[in-house]
Amino acid sequence: MGENMQLAPRIGADPRVDSAMHLAFAFGYLGYWDQALKCARDALERDKPMQHPFSRALLLQYVAILYNYRGQFSEACGLANEATRLCTEHELDGPLALSKIVRGWARVAMGDRAGTRELEEGVTERCQTGPLARLTLWFSVLAWAQWQAAELDDAMRTLDEATAFLEAKGERFAEAELLRLRGEILLALGADVSRVRDCFERGLVIARKQRARGWELRLACSYARLLIRLERPADARALLAPVVAQIREGFDAVDLREAHALLAR
């Protein structure tokens, strides 16, 4: 523990925290949401005695992100509020922007549309203060919130900005999710169904290549909803069922619950 505390001021964050959260997110993208949450919670418990505000704020935020992906939005808000207090108290501008992203995301999911403005503010500040790592992820969340608020032109501009960043920097871990959102927003804009399907199919190819079952499940759900809309429920089940069968945990997570509801239609 002492060695980690000595490194934290020099590299910005406790390396154990950083490593634990990278591992937790890897578990999540691979579809192991229970292991992801356990890894993050364990790190949160281990970090209590260390008293390094930057590391603590970062850890609170990333556990909150996992809660958001699982659909546990109230818990996410609580952790984001705690992180905000730390960031404000210790004047941590970069992490404060991330707190706004995480809390705005949860607020939108709970029906508070004003959360979209907080999310936009957080993403703008993140672009200005950095770091830029995971920026494609924050863009994807903002585009989702704008879609939910029926701000479709803004959502498409956000996706275009995310894609430009992706191509310039090579940050491709959220590429499948960006394609899913582009398909959903094109559908909401009344685009030709072939364009929507192309987005979903390209996204599925990428998710499967990356073995990102979390993204694959989301894409399969979006595609299944489209097929149901086209009065092809049997095709929807044939697409979605094999994806759901791969998932071995996280049965209370919102994406998997939605998948089972679609299979029952």
Residue pairs with C-beta under 8 A, 6 or more apart in sequence:
1 49
1 50
4 14
4 15
4 16
4 50
5 14
5 50
5 52
7 14
7 15
8 14
8 15
8 50
8 52
8 54
8 55
9 52
12 54
13 52
13 54
13 55
13 58
14 47
14 50
14 52
14 55
16 43
16 46
16 47
17 43
17 47
17 55
17 58
17 59
18 58
20 39
20 40
20 42
20 43
20 46
20 59
21 40
21 43
21 58
21 59
21 62
23 39
24 36
24 37
24 39
24 40
24 43
24 62
24 66
25 36
25 62
25 66
27 33
27 35
27 36
27 39
28 36
28 66
28 69
28 214
29 173
29 210
29 212
29 213
29 214
29 215
30 211
30 212
30 213
30 214
31 212
31 213
31 214
31 216
31 217
31 246
31 247
31 248
31 250
32 248
32 249
32 250
33 66
33 69
33 70
33 214
33 249
33 250
33 253
34 249
34 250
35 249
36 66
37 63
37 66
37 67
37 70
40 59
40 62
40 63
40 66
41 63
43 59
43 63
44 59
44 60
44 63
47 55
47 56
47 59
50 56
53 86
53 89
53 90
53 92
54 90
54 92
54 95
56 83
56 86
57 83
57 86
57 87
57 90
57 92
57 95
57 99
58 83
58 95
58 98
60 79
60 80
60 82
60 83
60 86
61 79
61 80
61 83
61 95
61 98
61 99
61 102
63 79
64 75
64 76
64 77
64 79
64 80
64 83
64 102
64 103
64 106
65 76
65 102
67 73
67 75
67 76
67 79
67 106
68 76
68 102
68 105
68 106
68 109
69 214
69 253
69 255
70 250
70 252
70 253
70 254
71 109
71 253
71 254
71 255
71 257
73 106
73 107
73 109
73 110
74 106
74 110
76 102
76 103
76 105
76 106
77 103
77 106
77 107
77 110
79 102
80 99
80 102
80 103
80 106
81 103
83 95
83 98
83 99
83 102
84 96
84 99
84 100
84 103
86 92
86 95
87 93
87 95
87 96
87 99
88 96
93 125
93 129
94 126
94 129
94 130
94 131
96 125
97 121
97 122
97 123
97 125
97 126
97 129
98 122
98 126
99 122
100 118
100 119
100 121
100 122
100 125
101 119
101 122
101 123
101 126
101 138
101 141
101 142
102 122
103 115
103 118
104 115
104 116
104 117
104 118
104 119
104 120
104 121
104 122
104 145
105 115
105 119
105 141
105 145
106 115
107 114
107 115
107 118
108 115
108 116
108 119
108 144
108 145
108 148
108 149
109 115
113 148
113 149
115 145
116 145
116 146
116 148
116 149
116 151
119 141
119 142
119 145
120 142
122 138
123 138
123 139
123 142
126 132
126 135
126 138
127 135
132 165
132 169
133 171
134 171
134 174
135 162
135 165
135 169
135 171
136 162
136 165
136 166
136 171
136 172
136 173
136 174
136 175
136 178
137 173
137 174
137 177
139 158
139 159
139 161
139 162
139 165
139 178
140 162
140 174
140 177
140 178
140 181
142 158
143 155
143 156
143 158
143 159
143 162
143 178
143 181
143 185
144 155
144 181
146 152
146 154
146 155
146 158
147 155
147 181
147 184
147 185
147 188
150 188
152 185
152 188
152 189
155 181
155 185
156 182
156 185
156 189
159 178
159 181
159 182
159 185
162 174
162 178
163 178
165 171
166 172
166 174
166 175
166 178
172 206
173 210
173 212
174 215
175 203
175 206
176 203
176 204
176 206
176 207
176 210
176 212
176 215
176 216
176 219
177 203
177 215
177 218
178 203
179 199
179 200
179 202
179 203
179 206
179 219
180 199
180 200
180 203
180 215
180 218
180 219
180 222
182 199
183 195
183 196
183 197
183 198
183 199
183 200
183 203
183 222
183 226
184 196
184 222
186 195
186 196
186 199
187 193
187 196
187 226
193 226
193 230
196 226
197 223
197 226
200 219
200 222
200 223
200 226
201 223
203 215
203 219
204 216
204 219
204 220
204 223
206 212
206 215
207 213
207 215
207 216
207 219
208 216
213 243
213 246
213 247
214 255
216 243
217 243
217 244
217 247
217 255
217 256
217 259
218 255
220 239
220 240
220 243
220 244
220 259
221 240
221 255
221 258
221 259
221 262
223 236
223 239
223 240
224 236
224 237
224 239
224 240
224 259
224 262
225 236
225 262
227 233
227 235
227 236
227 239
228 236
228 262
228 265
233 265
236 262
236 265
237 263
240 259
240 262
240 263
241 263
243 259
244 256
244 259
244 260
244 263
247 256
250 256
251 257
